[in-house]
Amino acid sequence: KKDLKRKLPSPKPKPKTLVSQPSISSSFSSNHIIKIEPNTTSNNNTNTNNTTSSSSSISFQPPPKKKTRSKEPKEVRALHILKKHKASRRPASWRNPQITCTLQEAKEELEGLIEVLREASSSPEELRATFEELARTESDCSSAKRGGDLGFFGRKKMQPPFENASFALEVGELSGIVETSSGVHVILRIG
């Protein structure tokens, strides 16, 4: 058989970069980078014919680092005021053994409290003090005795609408009306 290799030196090939696919190997994530670098060497034969043989080296590189976003906290701390209504899952509270107001009436009462809180929002200290005072007298939750303070809580500890609203707030931010099966709430995130 004849040697079919060219007699002229071949140009130096450029490195190839491949991104692995998830099905190629389970030990690499789908965004690992595989670089194939050609190694070109010249061999001198006794016939004075120059032949070029090439081989490749493969290197694996981890994926590029992603820009870090501000991470969601594992826990938040919130104050809240709860207004129950007759369709709440337990229409009774420390203030009233039998709650008979409608959902709409509970929302209207809470909207009035939110207006008072917005007027007091000129400073974070004033907002918190006003919120705690209103919670002690107006909230249907047993946390009223602590000024509505629920302490720190993580995900899956509260009803989903309440949890989502709490985690969406910035520290010092007041929510709008949040509706759960317990009733309607206004939330102030404090941590």
Salt bridges, closest charged atoms under 4 A:
GLU72 OE1 - ARG155 NH2 2.81
GLU109 OE1 - LYS83 NZ 3.11
GLU115 OE2 - ARG118 NH1 3.93
GLU132 OE2 - ARG128 NE 3.05
GLU138 OE1 - LYS83 NZ 3.51
ASP140 OD1 - ARG95 NE 2.95
ASP149 OD2 - ARG77 NH2 2.38
GLU163 OE2 - ARG155 NH1 2.92
GLU179 OE1 - LYS107 NZ 3.37
